[in-house]
């Protein structure tokens, strides 16, 4: 006789089979559907992320000053807005200076490469016929890059303010986060009531435990990674500005901060920008930058990172690299940033499922 649990199991298997068939038969359609869902839920995801980031500050203000929660929420947003305003005020001139530097240095780079080709390759009879084509193509490519940088630098603010959908998602995410922060106890209690009403007590408790673990993983990973990357960015700025004394130190250290958030691949991606940009005007100094960044990343991997984050995700390098590649290919830059905690939650669920199955078999 087919029981109720067996029916649920068969329905779940059929649903998963349909999803797998669709993924194999038309993967592009599945990816477009996922991206569509992500676009639809992006304000909610932004609101949840802001809630996770601001909740510790609001709890601190409540314990310290005993003020009303709504006042603490607005104070938190005012502080965040002030910090972002100061950051943009410092970064935008640095970005413009960096683009102007690239525009000014690209013609010099063209001349250097032409001199190199004429000096070292023209002696070979085999390459004599190839050199003019290489030079012409190189000139055209670098000229196009120069035009691209000029266009980006002149239309930067137009590009920023033209992304209306992103601005709408951010505004809606902020509004949703205010409601979530203000009524977080009521929201949590309402979700628990729904779970206990729809599921047996054991399953409801398991679902609540799953969300608690997910919250802890996301919170500790995101906060820890941001603090760790901020420290690395500040150390990079100190090294670039006062020790190596390179141009555009603020912008390059900001790149180091952003890319350091990406696990494994981030430090290598971030190192490319300062090395290449310094290579244009000082090859020797670019070698010192490479050595400095190598030491900085070793310091981060062996001292700063473990002290701040510990082993929050409990993933092997294979899990992390696979999660970053899959998350980046499916959801872009957001997928890269959030892939590791999501993979940690998946691994936790799989481990718990396996342990429960082993425990049931041992009892039999």
NUKOLMI-45170 format. One record per residue (C-alpha): residue in one letter; z, x, y; residue number from 1. Coordinates in steps of 0.1 Angstrom, whole numbers. Each point is the difference from the previous one (the first is absolute). Layout:
! residues N
<fiza rest="A" zz="Z" xx="X" yy="Y" nr="NUM"/>
...
***
This chain:
! residues 364
<fiza rest="X" zz="0" xx="0" yy="0" nr="1"/>
<fiza rest="X" zz="-10" xx="13" yy="35" nr="2"/>
<fiza rest="X" zz="31" xx="3" yy="22" nr="3"/>
<fiza rest="X" zz="1" xx="-3" yy="38" nr="4"/>
<fiza rest="X" zz="5" xx="38" yy="3" nr="5"/>
<fiza rest="X" zz="-30" xx="7" yy="-22" nr="6"/>
<fiza rest="X" zz="-21" xx="-23" yy="22" nr="7"/>
<fiza rest="X" zz="10" xx="19" yy="31" nr="8"/>
<fiza rest="X" zz="-8" xx="33" yy="-18" nr="9"/>
<fiza rest="X" zz="-35" xx="-12" yy="-10" nr="10"/>
<fiza rest="X" zz="-7" xx="-13" yy="36" nr="11"/>
<fiza rest="X" zz="11" xx="34" yy="14" nr="12"/>
<fiza rest="X" zz="-22" xx="19" yy="-25" nr="13"/>
<fiza rest="X" zz="-30" xx="-23" yy="8" nr="14"/>
<fiza rest="X" zz="5" xx="5" yy="37" nr="15"/>
<fiza rest="X" zz="2" xx="38" yy="-3" nr="16"/>
<fiza rest="X" zz="-31" xx="0" yy="-23" nr="17"/>
<fiza rest="X" zz="-20" xx="-19" yy="26" nr="18"/>
<fiza rest="X" zz="11" xx="24" yy="28" nr="19"/>
<fiza rest="X" zz="-10" xx="30" yy="-21" nr="20"/>
<fiza rest="X" zz="-33" xx="-16" yy="-9" nr="21"/>
<fiza rest="X" zz="-8" xx="-7" yy="36" nr="22"/>
<fiza rest="X" zz="11" xx="36" yy="10" nr="23"/>
<fiza rest="X" zz="-24" xx="15" yy="-26" nr="24"/>
<fiza rest="X" zz="-28" xx="-24" yy="6" nr="25"/>
<fiza rest="X" zz="0" xx="0" yy="38" nr="26"/>
<fiza rest="X" zz="25" xx="25" yy="14" nr="27"/>
<fiza rest="X" zz="-14" xx="-3" yy="35" nr="28"/>
<fiza rest="X" zz="8" xx="-37" yy="1" nr="29"/>
<fiza rest="X" zz="36" xx="7" yy="-11" nr="30"/>
<fiza rest="X" zz="4" xx="27" yy="26" nr="31"/>
<fiza rest="X" zz="-14" xx="-23" yy="27" nr="32"/>
<fiza rest="X" zz="24" xx="-27" yy="-11" nr="33"/>
<fiza rest="X" zz="30" xx="24" yy="1" nr="34"/>
<fiza rest="X" zz="-10" xx="12" yy="34" nr="35"/>
<fiza rest="X" zz="-4" xx="-36" yy="12" nr="36"/>
<fiza rest="X" zz="35" xx="-8" yy="-12" nr="37"/>
<fiza rest="X" zz="14" xx="31" yy="16" nr="38"/>
<fiza rest="X" zz="-17" xx="-9" yy="33" nr="39"/>
<fiza rest="X" zz="15" xx="-35" yy="-2" nr="40"/>
<fiza rest="X" zz="35" xx="12" yy="-8" nr="41"/>
<fiza rest="X" zz="-1" xx="31" yy="23" nr="42"/>
<fiza rest="X" zz="22" xx="-17" yy="27" nr="43"/>
<fiza rest="X" zz="26" xx="-8" yy="-26" nr="44"/>
<fiza rest="X" zz="-1" xx="36" yy="-14" nr="45"/>
<fiza rest="X" zz="3" xx="14" yy="35" nr="46"/>
<fiza rest="X" zz="29" xx="-23" yy="7" nr="47"/>
<fiza rest="X" zz="18" xx="11" yy="-32" nr="48"/>
<fiza rest="X" zz="-6" xx="37" yy="8" nr="49"/>
<fiza rest="X" zz="14" xx="-4" yy="35" nr="50"/>
<fiza rest="X" zz="30" xx="-19" yy="-14" nr="51"/>
<fiza rest="X" zz="7" xx="29" yy="-24" nr="52"/>
<fiza rest="X" zz="-3" xx="25" yy="28" nr="53"/>
<fiza rest="X" zz="21" xx="-19" yy="26" nr="54"/>
<fiza rest="X" zz="27" xx="-15" yy="-22" nr="55"/>
<fiza rest="X" zz="21" xx="32" yy="-2" nr="56"/>
<fiza rest="X" zz="0" xx="3" yy="38" nr="57"/>
<fiza rest="X" zz="9" xx="-37" yy="5" nr="58"/>
<fiza rest="X" zz="28" xx="3" yy="-26" nr="59"/>
<fiza rest="X" zz="14" xx="31" yy="19" nr="60"/>
<fiza rest="X" zz="-1" xx="-19" yy="33" nr="61"/>
<fiza rest="X" zz="18" xx="-29" yy="-15" nr="62"/>
<fiza rest="X" zz="28" xx="22" yy="-15" nr="63"/>
<fiza rest="X" zz="3" xx="21" yy="32" nr="64"/>
<fiza rest="X" zz="-2" xx="-25" yy="28" nr="65"/>
<fiza rest="X" zz="6" xx="-34" yy="-18" nr="66"/>
<fiza rest="X" zz="-27" xx="-15" yy="21" nr="67"/>
<fiza rest="X" zz="-23" xx="-30" yy="-9" nr="68"/>
<fiza rest="X" zz="-27" xx="8" yy="-25" nr="69"/>
<fiza rest="X" zz="-28" xx="-12" yy="22" nr="70"/>
<fiza rest="X" zz="11" xx="24" yy="28" nr="71"/>
<fiza rest="X" zz="1" xx="28" yy="-26" nr="72"/>
<fiza rest="X" zz="-35" xx="-8" yy="-11" nr="73"/>
<fiza rest="X" zz="-14" xx="1" yy="35" nr="74"/>
<fiza rest="X" zz="19" xx="32" yy="8" nr="75"/>
<fiza rest="X" zz="-16" xx="16" yy="-32" nr="76"/>
<fiza rest="X" zz="-35" xx="-11" yy="10" nr="77"/>
<fiza rest="X" zz="6" xx="13" yy="36" nr="78"/>
<fiza rest="X" zz="11" xx="34" yy="-13" nr="79"/>
<fiza rest="X" zz="-30" xx="2" yy="-24" nr="80"/>
<fiza rest="X" zz="-24" xx="-10" yy="28" nr="81"/>
<fiza rest="X" zz="15" xx="26" yy="23" nr="82"/>
<fiza rest="X" zz="-3" xx="27" yy="-27" nr="83"/>
<fiza rest="X" zz="-36" xx="-10" yy="-7" nr="84"/>
<fiza rest="X" zz="-9" xx="-1" yy="37" nr="85"/>
<fiza rest="X" zz="13" xx="35" yy="5" nr="86"/>
<fiza rest="X" zz="-18" xx="12" yy="-31" nr="87"/>
<fiza rest="X" zz="-33" xx="-15" yy="11" nr="88"/>
<fiza rest="X" zz="5" xx="14" yy="35" nr="89"/>
<fiza rest="X" zz="3" xx="35" yy="-14" nr="90"/>
<fiza rest="X" zz="-26" xx="-4" yy="-28" nr="91"/>
<fiza rest="X" zz="-29" xx="-16" yy="19" nr="92"/>
<fiza rest="X" zz="-5" xx="29" yy="24" nr="93"/>
<fiza rest="X" zz="4" xx="24" yy="-29" nr="94"/>
<fiza rest="X" zz="-27" xx="-18" yy="-19" nr="95"/>
<fiza rest="X" zz="-23" xx="0" yy="30" nr="96"/>
<fiza rest="X" zz="6" xx="38" yy="5" nr="97"/>
<fiza rest="X" zz="-7" xx="6" yy="-37" nr="98"/>
<fiza rest="X" zz="-33" xx="-19" yy="2" nr="99"/>
<fiza rest="X" zz="-10" xx="19" yy="32" nr="100"/>
<fiza rest="X" zz="9" xx="33" yy="-17" nr="101"/>
<fiza rest="X" zz="-22" xx="-9" yy="-30" nr="102"/>
<fiza rest="X" zz="-29" xx="-10" yy="23" nr="103"/>
<fiza rest="X" zz="3" xx="33" yy="19" nr="104"/>
<fiza rest="X" zz="4" xx="22" yy="-31" nr="105"/>
<fiza rest="X" zz="-29" xx="-15" yy="-21" nr="106"/>
<fiza rest="X" zz="-28" xx="17" yy="20" nr="107"/>
<fiza rest="X" zz="19" xx="33" yy="-4" nr="108"/>
<fiza rest="X" zz="2" xx="-6" yy="-37" nr="109"/>
<fiza rest="X" zz="-37" xx="-7" yy="-2" nr="110"/>
<fiza rest="X" zz="-7" xx="34" yy="17" nr="111"/>
<fiza rest="X" zz="24" xx="18" yy="-23" nr="112"/>
<fiza rest="X" zz="-17" xx="-15" yy="-31" nr="113"/>
<fiza rest="X" zz="-35" xx="8" yy="13" nr="114"/>
<fiza rest="X" zz="11" xx="36" yy="6" nr="115"/>
<fiza rest="X" zz="14" xx="2" yy="-34" nr="116"/>
<fiza rest="X" zz="-31" xx="-13" yy="-16" nr="117"/>
<fiza rest="X" zz="-23" xx="23" yy="19" nr="118"/>
<fiza rest="X" zz="22" xx="31" yy="-7" nr="119"/>
<fiza rest="X" zz="8" xx="-4" yy="-37" nr="120"/>
<fiza rest="X" zz="-27" xx="-22" yy="-15" nr="121"/>
<fiza rest="X" zz="-32" xx="10" yy="19" nr="122"/>
<fiza rest="X" zz="-3" xx="33" yy="-20" nr="123"/>
<fiza rest="X" zz="-7" xx="-19" yy="-32" nr="124"/>
<fiza rest="X" zz="-37" xx="-8" yy="-4" nr="125"/>
<fiza rest="X" zz="9" xx="-30" yy="-22" nr="126"/>
<fiza rest="X" zz="20" xx="-16" yy="27" nr="127"/>
<fiza rest="X" zz="-22" xx="8" yy="29" nr="128"/>
<fiza rest="X" zz="-19" xx="-32" yy="-4" nr="129"/>
<fiza rest="X" zz="31" xx="-20" yy="-6" nr="130"/>
<fiza rest="X" zz="20" xx="12" yy="30" nr="131"/>
<fiza rest="X" zz="-19" xx="-19" yy="27" nr="132"/>
<fiza rest="X" zz="4" xx="-33" yy="-19" nr="133"/>
<fiza rest="X" zz="37" xx="7" yy="-5" nr="134"/>
<fiza rest="X" zz="4" xx="8" yy="37" nr="135"/>
<fiza rest="X" zz="-19" xx="-31" yy="11" nr="136"/>
<fiza rest="X" zz="19" xx="-23" yy="-24" nr="137"/>
<fiza rest="X" zz="33" xx="16" yy="11" nr="138"/>
<fiza rest="X" zz="-8" xx="-4" yy="36" nr="139"/>
<fiza rest="X" zz="-9" xx="-37" yy="-5" nr="140"/>
<fiza rest="X" zz="31" xx="-7" yy="-21" nr="141"/>
<fiza rest="X" zz="24" xx="17" yy="25" nr="142"/>
<fiza rest="X" zz="-18" xx="-17" yy="29" nr="143"/>
<fiza rest="X" zz="5" xx="-34" yy="-16" nr="144"/>
<fiza rest="X" zz="37" xx="9" yy="-5" nr="145"/>
<fiza rest="X" zz="2" xx="9" yy="36" nr="146"/>
<fiza rest="X" zz="-15" xx="-33" yy="10" nr="147"/>
<fiza rest="X" zz="24" xx="-18" yy="-24" nr="148"/>
<fiza rest="X" zz="31" xx="17" yy="15" nr="149"/>
<fiza rest="X" zz="-13" xx="-8" yy="35" nr="150"/>
<fiza rest="X" zz="-4" xx="-36" yy="-8" nr="151"/>
<fiza rest="X" zz="33" xx="-3" yy="-18" nr="152"/>
<fiza rest="X" zz="19" xx="16" yy="29" nr="153"/>
<fiza rest="X" zz="-17" xx="-22" yy="26" nr="154"/>
<fiza rest="X" zz="4" xx="-33" yy="-19" nr="155"/>
<fiza rest="X" zz="34" xx="7" yy="-17" nr="156"/>
<fiza rest="X" zz="18" xx="-28" yy="18" nr="157"/>
<fiza rest="X" zz="-28" xx="-24" yy="-5" nr="158"/>
<fiza rest="X" zz="2" xx="6" yy="-38" nr="159"/>
<fiza rest="X" zz="37" xx="-4" yy="0" nr="160"/>
<fiza rest="X" zz="1" xx="-33" yy="19" nr="161"/>
<fiza rest="X" zz="-30" xx="-14" yy="-18" nr="162"/>
<fiza rest="X" zz="19" xx="-4" yy="-33" nr="163"/>
<fiza rest="X" zz="12" xx="-35" yy="7" nr="164"/>
<fiza rest="X" zz="8" xx="-9" yy="-35" nr="165"/>
<fiza rest="X" zz="23" xx="29" yy="-5" nr="166"/>
<fiza rest="X" zz="18" xx="-8" yy="33" nr="167"/>
<fiza rest="X" zz="4" xx="-36" yy="-11" nr="168"/>
<fiza rest="X" zz="14" xx="10" yy="-34" nr="169"/>
<fiza rest="X" zz="25" xx="24" yy="17" nr="170"/>
<fiza rest="X" zz="11" xx="-27" yy="25" nr="171"/>
<fiza rest="X" zz="4" xx="-26" yy="-28" nr="172"/>
<fiza rest="X" zz="18" xx="26" yy="-21" nr="173"/>
<fiza rest="X" zz="25" xx="7" yy="29" nr="174"/>
<fiza rest="X" zz="6" xx="-38" yy="4" nr="175"/>
<fiza rest="X" zz="6" xx="-4" yy="-38" nr="176"/>
<fiza rest="X" zz="23" xx="30" yy="-1" nr="177"/>
<fiza rest="X" zz="22" xx="-15" yy="28" nr="178"/>
<fiza rest="X" zz="4" xx="-32" yy="-21" nr="179"/>
<fiza rest="X" zz="6" xx="20" yy="-32" nr="180"/>
<fiza rest="X" zz="27" xx="22" yy="17" nr="181"/>
<fiza rest="X" zz="17" xx="-29" yy="17" nr="182"/>
<fiza rest="X" zz="1" xx="-23" yy="-31" nr="183"/>
<fiza rest="X" zz="1" xx="26" yy="-28" nr="184"/>
<fiza rest="X" zz="31" xx="-14" yy="-16" nr="185"/>
<fiza rest="X" zz="-14" xx="-36" yy="0" nr="186"/>
<fiza rest="X" zz="-34" xx="13" yy="-13" nr="187"/>
<fiza rest="X" zz="17" xx="19" yy="-28" nr="188"/>
<fiza rest="X" zz="22" xx="-29" yy="-9" nr="189"/>
<fiza rest="X" zz="-29" xx="-24" yy="0" nr="190"/>
<fiza rest="X" zz="-21" xx="23" yy="-23" nr="191"/>
<fiza rest="X" zz="30" xx="2" yy="-24" nr="192"/>
<fiza rest="X" zz="3" xx="-38" yy="-2" nr="193"/>
<fiza rest="X" zz="-37" xx="-3" yy="-8" nr="194"/>
<fiza rest="X" zz="2" xx="26" yy="-27" nr="195"/>
<fiza rest="X" zz="31" xx="-16" yy="-16" nr="196"/>
<fiza rest="X" zz="-17" xx="-34" yy="2" nr="197"/>
<fiza rest="X" zz="-32" xx="11" yy="-16" nr="198"/>
<fiza rest="X" zz="11" xx="26" yy="-26" nr="199"/>
<fiza rest="X" zz="29" xx="4" yy="-25" nr="200"/>
<fiza rest="X" zz="30" xx="19" yy="13" nr="201"/>
<fiza rest="X" zz="-9" xx="32" yy="-19" nr="202"/>
<fiza rest="X" zz="-36" xx="1" yy="13" nr="203"/>
<fiza rest="X" zz="11" xx="-9" yy="35" nr="204"/>
<fiza rest="X" zz="25" xx="29" yy="-1" nr="205"/>
<fiza rest="X" zz="-27" xx="24" yy="-13" nr="206"/>
<fiza rest="X" zz="-23" xx="-11" yy="29" nr="207"/>
<fiza rest="X" zz="27" xx="5" yy="26" nr="208"/>
<fiza rest="X" zz="8" xx="35" yy="-15" nr="209"/>
<fiza rest="X" zz="-37" xx="8" yy="1" nr="210"/>
<fiza rest="X" zz="-2" xx="-8" yy="37" nr="211"/>
<fiza rest="X" zz="32" xx="19" yy="8" nr="212"/>
<fiza rest="X" zz="-13" xx="31" yy="-18" nr="213"/>
<fiza rest="X" zz="-34" xx="-4" yy="18" nr="214"/>
<fiza rest="X" zz="18" xx="-3" yy="34" nr="215"/>
<fiza rest="X" zz="20" xx="31" yy="-7" nr="216"/>
<fiza rest="X" zz="-30" xx="20" yy="-11" nr="217"/>
<fiza rest="X" zz="-21" xx="-11" yy="30" nr="218"/>
<fiza rest="X" zz="27" xx="5" yy="25" nr="219"/>
<fiza rest="X" zz="12" xx="34" yy="-11" nr="220"/>
<fiza rest="X" zz="-35" xx="13" yy="-5" nr="221"/>
<fiza rest="X" zz="-15" xx="-12" yy="33" nr="222"/>
<fiza rest="X" zz="30" xx="10" yy="21" nr="223"/>
<fiza rest="X" zz="5" xx="34" yy="-18" nr="224"/>
<fiza rest="X" zz="-37" xx="8" yy="2" nr="225"/>
<fiza rest="X" zz="-2" xx="-8" yy="37" nr="226"/>
<fiza rest="X" zz="31" xx="22" yy="8" nr="227"/>
<fiza rest="X" zz="-13" xx="28" yy="-22" nr="228"/>
<fiza rest="X" zz="-35" xx="-1" yy="17" nr="229"/>
<fiza rest="X" zz="16" xx="-2" yy="34" nr="230"/>
<fiza rest="X" zz="20" xx="32" yy="-7" nr="231"/>
<fiza rest="X" zz="-31" xx="17" yy="-13" nr="232"/>
<fiza rest="X" zz="-20" xx="-11" yy="31" nr="233"/>
<fiza rest="X" zz="27" xx="13" yy="24" nr="234"/>
<fiza rest="X" zz="2" xx="33" yy="-18" nr="235"/>
<fiza rest="X" zz="-38" xx="3" yy="1" nr="236"/>
<fiza rest="X" zz="1" xx="-7" yy="37" nr="237"/>
<fiza rest="X" zz="26" xx="27" yy="6" nr="238"/>
<fiza rest="X" zz="-21" xx="25" yy="-20" nr="239"/>
<fiza rest="X" zz="-33" xx="-10" yy="16" nr="240"/>
<fiza rest="X" zz="14" xx="-1" yy="36" nr="241"/>
<fiza rest="X" zz="25" xx="29" yy="2" nr="242"/>
<fiza rest="X" zz="-7" xx="23" yy="-29" nr="243"/>
<fiza rest="X" zz="-38" xx="-1" yy="-6" nr="244"/>
<fiza rest="X" zz="-8" xx="-13" yy="35" nr="245"/>
<fiza rest="X" zz="-31" xx="-19" yy="-10" nr="246"/>
<fiza rest="X" zz="-19" xx="-26" yy="21" nr="247"/>
<fiza rest="X" zz="6" xx="-37" yy="-5" nr="248"/>
<fiza rest="X" zz="33" xx="6" yy="-18" nr="249"/>
<fiza rest="X" zz="13" xx="-35" yy="6" nr="250"/>
<fiza rest="X" zz="-31" xx="-17" yy="-15" nr="251"/>
<fiza rest="X" zz="-2" xx="23" yy="-30" nr="252"/>
<fiza rest="X" zz="37" xx="-4" yy="-8" nr="253"/>
<fiza rest="X" zz="-5" xx="-38" yy="2" nr="254"/>
<fiza rest="X" zz="-27" xx="4" yy="-26" nr="255"/>
<fiza rest="X" zz="24" xx="19" yy="-22" nr="256"/>
<fiza rest="X" zz="25" xx="-28" yy="4" nr="257"/>
<fiza rest="X" zz="-24" xx="-27" yy="-10" nr="258"/>
<fiza rest="X" zz="-16" xx="18" yy="-29" nr="259"/>
<fiza rest="X" zz="33" xx="11" yy="-14" nr="260"/>
<fiza rest="X" zz="8" xx="-36" yy="-8" nr="261"/>
<fiza rest="X" zz="-28" xx="1" yy="-26" nr="262"/>
<fiza rest="X" zz="14" xx="14" yy="-33" nr="263"/>
<fiza rest="X" zz="-15" xx="32" yy="-14" nr="264"/>
<fiza rest="X" zz="-33" xx="-2" yy="18" nr="265"/>
<fiza rest="X" zz="14" xx="-5" yy="35" nr="266"/>
<fiza rest="X" zz="12" xx="36" yy="7" nr="267"/>
<fiza rest="X" zz="-34" xx="14" yy="-10" nr="268"/>
<fiza rest="X" zz="-19" xx="-26" yy="22" nr="269"/>
<fiza rest="X" zz="23" xx="7" yy="29" nr="270"/>
<fiza rest="X" zz="-4" xx="38" yy="-2" nr="271"/>
<fiza rest="X" zz="-38" xx="-3" yy="3" nr="272"/>
<fiza rest="X" zz="1" xx="-12" yy="37" nr="273"/>
<fiza rest="X" zz="20" xx="28" yy="16" nr="274"/>
<fiza rest="X" zz="-16" xx="27" yy="-21" nr="275"/>
<fiza rest="X" zz="-36" xx="-11" yy="8" nr="276"/>
<fiza rest="X" zz="6" xx="-7" yy="36" nr="277"/>
<fiza rest="X" zz="17" xx="34" yy="5" nr="278"/>
<fiza rest="X" zz="-27" xx="17" yy="-20" nr="279"/>
<fiza rest="X" zz="-25" xx="-9" yy="28" nr="280"/>
<fiza rest="X" zz="16" xx="23" yy="26" nr="281"/>
<fiza rest="X" zz="24" xx="23" yy="-20" nr="282"/>
<fiza rest="X" zz="-7" xx="7" yy="-37" nr="283"/>
<fiza rest="X" zz="30" xx="23" yy="-3" nr="284"/>
<fiza rest="X" zz="24" xx="-27" yy="14" nr="285"/>
<fiza rest="X" zz="-14" xx="-25" yy="-25" nr="286"/>
<fiza rest="X" zz="12" xx="22" yy="-28" nr="287"/>
<fiza rest="X" zz="35" xx="1" yy="15" nr="288"/>
<fiza rest="X" zz="-1" xx="-38" yy="3" nr="289"/>
<fiza rest="X" zz="-10" xx="-3" yy="-37" nr="290"/>
<fiza rest="X" zz="29" xx="23" yy="-9" nr="291"/>
<fiza rest="X" zz="24" xx="-19" yy="22" nr="292"/>
<fiza rest="X" zz="-10" xx="-34" yy="-14" nr="293"/>
<fiza rest="X" zz="4" xx="14" yy="-36" nr="294"/>
<fiza rest="X" zz="35" xx="11" yy="8" nr="295"/>
<fiza rest="X" zz="8" xx="-33" yy="17" nr="296"/>
<fiza rest="X" zz="-12" xx="-20" yy="-30" nr="297"/>
<fiza rest="X" zz="19" xx="22" yy="-24" nr="298"/>
<fiza rest="X" zz="31" xx="-7" yy="21" nr="299"/>
<fiza rest="X" zz="-7" xx="-37" yy="0" nr="300"/>
<fiza rest="X" zz="-6" xx="-2" yy="-38" nr="301"/>
<fiza rest="X" zz="30" xx="21" yy="-10" nr="302"/>
<fiza rest="X" zz="26" xx="-7" yy="26" nr="303"/>
<fiza rest="X" zz="-6" xx="-27" yy="26" nr="304"/>
<fiza rest="X" zz="-17" xx="-26" yy="-22" nr="305"/>
<fiza rest="X" zz="25" xx="1" yy="-29" nr="306"/>
<fiza rest="X" zz="29" xx="-1" yy="25" nr="307"/>
<fiza rest="X" zz="-12" xx="-31" yy="18" nr="308"/>
<fiza rest="X" zz="-18" xx="-20" yy="-27" nr="309"/>
<fiza rest="X" zz="16" xx="13" yy="-32" nr="310"/>
<fiza rest="X" zz="-18" xx="-16" yy="-30" nr="311"/>
<fiza rest="X" zz="-5" xx="-34" yy="15" nr="312"/>
<fiza rest="X" zz="-31" xx="-9" yy="-20" nr="313"/>
<fiza rest="X" zz="6" xx="18" yy="-33" nr="314"/>
<fiza rest="X" zz="-38" xx="6" yy="-6" nr="315"/>
<fiza rest="X" zz="-17" xx="29" yy="-16" nr="316"/>
<fiza rest="X" zz="-28" xx="17" yy="20" nr="317"/>
<fiza rest="X" zz="-26" xx="-17" yy="-23" nr="318"/>
<fiza rest="X" zz="13" xx="-35" yy="10" nr="319"/>
<fiza rest="X" zz="0" xx="10" yy="37" nr="320"/>
<fiza rest="X" zz="-35" xx="15" yy="1" nr="321"/>
<fiza rest="X" zz="-14" xx="-30" yy="-19" nr="322"/>
<fiza rest="X" zz="18" xx="-25" yy="22" nr="323"/>
<fiza rest="X" zz="-13" xx="17" yy="32" nr="324"/>
<fiza rest="X" zz="-36" xx="1" yy="-13" nr="325"/>
<fiza rest="X" zz="0" xx="-36" yy="-12" nr="326"/>
<fiza rest="X" zz="18" xx="-13" yy="31" nr="327"/>
<fiza rest="X" zz="-23" xx="19" yy="24" nr="328"/>
<fiza rest="X" zz="-32" xx="-12" yy="-18" nr="329"/>
<fiza rest="X" zz="11" xx="-37" yy="0" nr="330"/>
<fiza rest="X" zz="19" xx="-4" yy="33" nr="331"/>
<fiza rest="X" zz="-9" xx="30" yy="21" nr="332"/>
<fiza rest="X" zz="27" xx="17" yy="21" nr="333"/>
<fiza rest="X" zz="26" xx="-27" yy="-5" nr="334"/>
<fiza rest="X" zz="-5" xx="4" yy="-38" nr="335"/>
<fiza rest="X" zz="6" xx="37" yy="3" nr="336"/>
<fiza rest="X" zz="33" xx="-4" yy="18" nr="337"/>
<fiza rest="X" zz="14" xx="-28" yy="-22" nr="338"/>
<fiza rest="X" zz="-15" xx="10" yy="-33" nr="339"/>
<fiza rest="X" zz="30" xx="22" yy="-11" nr="340"/>
<fiza rest="X" zz="28" xx="-26" yy="4" nr="341"/>
<fiza rest="X" zz="-22" xx="-26" yy="-16" nr="342"/>
<fiza rest="X" zz="-6" xx="23" yy="-29" nr="343"/>
<fiza rest="X" zz="37" xx="7" yy="-3" nr="344"/>
<fiza rest="X" zz="7" xx="-38" yy="-2" nr="345"/>
<fiza rest="X" zz="-27" xx="-4" yy="-27" nr="346"/>
<fiza rest="X" zz="15" xx="29" yy="-20" nr="347"/>
<fiza rest="X" zz="35" xx="-14" yy="4" nr="348"/>
<fiza rest="X" zz="-13" xx="-34" yy="-14" nr="349"/>
<fiza rest="X" zz="-18" xx="16" yy="-29" nr="350"/>
<fiza rest="X" zz="30" xx="22" yy="-9" nr="351"/>
<fiza rest="X" zz="23" xx="-30" yy="1" nr="352"/>
<fiza rest="X" zz="-23" xx="-21" yy="-21" nr="353"/>
<fiza rest="X" zz="-3" xx="27" yy="-26" nr="354"/>
<fiza rest="X" zz="38" xx="5" yy="-1" nr="355"/>
<fiza rest="X" zz="5" xx="-37" yy="-5" nr="356"/>
<fiza rest="X" zz="-25" xx="-2" yy="-28" nr="357"/>
<fiza rest="X" zz="16" xx="31" yy="-17" nr="358"/>
<fiza rest="X" zz="35" xx="-16" yy="4" nr="359"/>
<fiza rest="X" zz="-11" xx="-33" yy="-15" nr="360"/>
<fiza rest="X" zz="-16" xx="18" yy="-30" nr="361"/>
<fiza rest="X" zz="32" xx="21" yy="-6" nr="362"/>
<fiza rest="X" zz="21" xx="-31" yy="0" nr="363"/>
<fiza rest="X" zz="-22" xx="-16" yy="-26" nr="364"/>
***
